[in-house]
Amino acid sequence: MGYSSSPIVASDSVAYIEGAKEFPNLLNKRVPYTGLILYLKALLYFESNGWIVLLFNSLIVLVAAEALWQVTKNSSDYIASWIAVCIWLLNPLTSQWTRFLMGEPLFFSAVIGWIWFAIYKPTWLFLFLSSLVSSLRPNAFTLLGSALTWWIPSKINSIRTSFILIISSWATVFIIFWAFILRSSPDAESLLDVAKNGLIMPSNGEFKVSIEMSDSIFSYLKLFLTRIGWELVQLRPWYSAKLNSFIAIFMTFFYIFALRGAWIVRFSKLFWAVIVVSIPSIVLIGCTWAIYEARFGWWFLVAWIPFVAIGSRHLLPYPMRYLQNQIDRLMTY
């Protein structure tokens, strides 16, 4: 079967499109996706086959690429900037979602945009846009909490007061999340029930991944870490051997370069921005579940792309310099 560049309407997309048609009378379970539903409603008003959505998704992804270029350039150089852009645009684990009528391309781009605003313009607009993005999907509330965590210390000189306000802000954001998102599906299992059942990721057809649970706190800690591990590894037993081989190689270098890059820019604005925006998403995955297509991991992994670019920029020149030296030696004979 040949490759198609057409927009993809997945099963989740159908629910969002139906929500766009029925808006403002949304089913409770669709309320957490109000921002995405309004986005689709506005674009599908002009044409119904999804091409205009694909166009706008692509434009938003390109804007994120520019933001990524700037934040990487700010901490390194032009080469690292272009490496970051290539990772973002050419990595199939992220770029594949641009074609879907779903929230992934918007949210991934929003995470990159969040880093740009955190570094260059941590103003009221930063908080407003983070609030706006929070309406895209259930996990997006973390961007607002992260924005408050970043913004409050810049306005409050007292460490103690800043700490109290940050904790209060996260408590408020989480209460809103609980009231309007988790409670939007009253028939769904609670997170505690899901944890008691040892669920790592929900069933998608015949596959469902879970572990045996006990009453021990270590059992819940294992579940928490296993969910995160599944998203970090990105491999799935139902993928083809070729795909898993590609993912294994790509993600190995991704993490090696990310660690190197993080060390190089440690304690910089970029370093702390990535930390602040990444941790809430990681914790949320550990407290809820991983996902069949491994896309949840990219909630925070897209924020690591500058680290990967900077790390590879500082590691790759060594073998290239060695090769150049060998060529120079041969030319002297």
Salt bridges, closest charged atoms under 4 A:
ASP12 OD2 - ARG295 NH2 3.51
GLU18 OE1 - ARG30 NH2 2.87
GLU22 OE2 - ARG30 NH1 3.06
ASP77 OD2 - ARG313 NE 2.87
GLU104 OE2 - ARG137 NH1 3.06
GLU104 OE2 - ARG295 NH1 2.69
GLU231 OE2 - ARG236 NH2 3.21
GLU293 OE1 - ARG295 NE 2.99
